[in-house]
Amino acid sequence: MALNLDGKKAVVEEVAQFAAKAHSAVVAEYRGLTVTELTELRKTARETGVYLRVVKNTLAKRAVAGTEFECMQDGLTGPLLIAFSMEDPGSAGRLISNFAKTHDKLITKIVAIGGQAFDGSELARLASLPTRDQGISMLMSVMKAPIEKFVRTLAAVKEQMQEAA
């Protein structure tokens, strides 16, 4: 069903709001996927904090204009869906990557993060980014390591002093 002008403006505004808050975006071609498969993808997206939308290319170009995802405009051709990571930078990448493993008709076209657009082949790099909790865990282990090493060194010195005495 064709949208009237007000409907188009509403779609552009909605997508622009999510694009302004998103950490990263993935654009994929969905040609050949069934309605059931797309519904499954949308359900998984909602569960993982990813905003997923099938948008006409002209509306998508207007929606991302003025955001850090403006760099994607040249690649928006064909039947595409846009996935915006709302919670952590890698969530959209993981969603599309995991879904594409079982559905070979979902083809990644563009990956965008930090104001730069990359080829779809960079999806694996985006998908491998740690979640927020994993990032905090990694940071804490790095911060904790020198203290643990210092305590082990003191314990070793203490043991040497006891052996010598």
C-alpha positions in Angstrom: 0.0 0.0 0.0 1.4 3.4 -1.0 2.0 5.9 1.7 0.6 9.5 1.5 2.8 12.5 2.2 2.0 12.5 5.9 2.8 8.8 6.2 6.1 9.3 4.5 7.0 12.2 6.8 6.1 10.0 9.8 8.4 7.2 8.5 11.3 9.5 7.9 10.9 11.1 11.3 10.7 7.8 13.1 13.8 6.4 11.4 15.6 9.7 11.9 14.9 9.5 15.7 16.4 6.0 15.9 19.4 6.9 13.6 20.2 9.9 15.9 20.5 7.6 18.9 22.0 4.5 17.3 25.6 3.3 17.8 25.9 1.5 14.5 23.8 0.4 11.5 23.7 -2.5 9.1 21.9 -2.4 5.7 21.0 -5.7 4.2 19.2 -6.9 1.1 16.3 -9.1 2.0 15.2 -10.2 -1.5 13.9 -13.8 -1.4 13.1 -14.0 2.3 9.6 -15.0 3.1 7.2 -13.1 5.4 7.6 -15.7 8.1 11.4 -15.3 8.0 11.2 -11.5 8.1 8.8 -11.8 11.1 11.2 -14.1 12.8 14.0 -11.6 12.2 11.9 -8.7 13.5 11.1 -10.7 16.7 14.7 -11.4 17.3 15.6 -7.8 16.7 13.1 -6.6 19.3 14.5 -9.1 21.8 18.1 -7.9 21.3 17.5 -4.2 21.3 17.9 -3.6 17.6 15.6 -1.3 15.6 14.8 -3.0 12.3 12.9 -1.4 9.5 12.2 -2.0 5.9 12.1 1.5 4.4 12.0 2.8 0.8 15.4 4.0 -0.2 14.4 7.6 -0.8 12.9 7.8 2.6 15.9 6.1 4.2 18.2 8.6 2.6 16.2 11.5 4.0 16.0 9.9 7.4 19.8 9.4 7.8 20.6 12.9 6.4 22.2 14.9 9.1 23.1 11.9 11.3 26.4 10.0 11.5 24.9 7.5 9.1 24.7 9.9 6.2 27.7 8.1 4.8 25.4 5.2 3.8 23.3 7.2 1.4 25.2 6.2 -1.8 24.7 2.5 -1.1 21.0 2.6 -0.5 19.7 0.8 -3.6 17.5 -2.2 -4.0 15.1 -3.8 -1.5 16.9 -3.1 1.8 16.3 -3.2 5.5 18.1 -1.1 8.0 19.1 -2.4 11.5 20.2 0.2 14.1 22.1 -0.9 17.2 20.4 0.8 20.1 22.1 -0.9 23.1 25.6 -1.7 22.1 27.6 -1.1 18.8 27.7 -4.8 17.8 24.1 -5.9 18.4 22.8 -5.2 14.9 25.9 -6.9 13.4 25.3 -9.9 15.6 21.6 -10.0 14.7 22.2 -9.9 10.9 25.2 -12.2 11.1 23.4 -14.9 13.1 20.3 -14.7 10.9 22.3 -14.8 7.7 24.0 -18.1 8.8 20.7 -19.9 8.4 19.1 -17.7 5.7 21.6 -17.2 2.8 19.2 -14.8 1.0 19.9 -12.0 3.6 23.0 -10.3 2.1 24.7 -7.5 4.0 25.4 -4.5 1.9 26.6 -1.7 4.2 28.0 -1.6 7.8 28.2 1.9 9.3 29.8 2.9 12.6 31.3 6.2 13.8 30.3 8.1 10.7 32.0 5.7 8.3 30.4 3.3 5.9 32.1 0.0 5.2 31.4 -2.9 2.8 29.2 -5.7 3.9 32.2 -7.9 4.3 33.0 -6.0 7.5 30.0 -7.4 9.2 32.0 -10.0 11.1 34.2 -7.3 12.7 31.1 -5.4 13.9 29.4 -8.6 15.1 32.5 -9.5 17.1 32.5 -6.2 19.2 31.8 -7.0 22.8 28.6 -6.1 24.5 28.6 -3.4 27.2 28.8 -6.0 30.0 31.7 -7.9 28.2 33.5 -4.6 27.7 33.2 -3.6 31.3 34.4 -7.1 32.3 37.4 -6.8 30.0 38.3 -3.4 31.4 38.0 -4.5 35.0 40.3 -7.5 34.3 42.9 -5.2 32.8 42.6 -2.9 35.8 42.8 -5.7 38.3 45.8 -7.5 36.7 48.6 -5.2 38.0 47.2 -5.3 41.5 47.1 -9.1 41.5 50.7 -9.2 40.2 51.8 -6.8 42.9 50.1 -9.0 45.6 51.7 -12.2 44.2 55.1 -10.5 44.2 54.7 -9.4 47.9 53.6 -12.9 48.8 56.7 -14.4 47.0 59.0 -12.0 48.9 57.3 -13.0 52.2 57.8 -16.7 51.4 61.5 -16.1 50.5 62.0 -14.2 53.8 60.4 -17.1 55.8 62.5 -19.7 54.0 65.7 -17.7 54.6 64.9 -17.4 58.3 
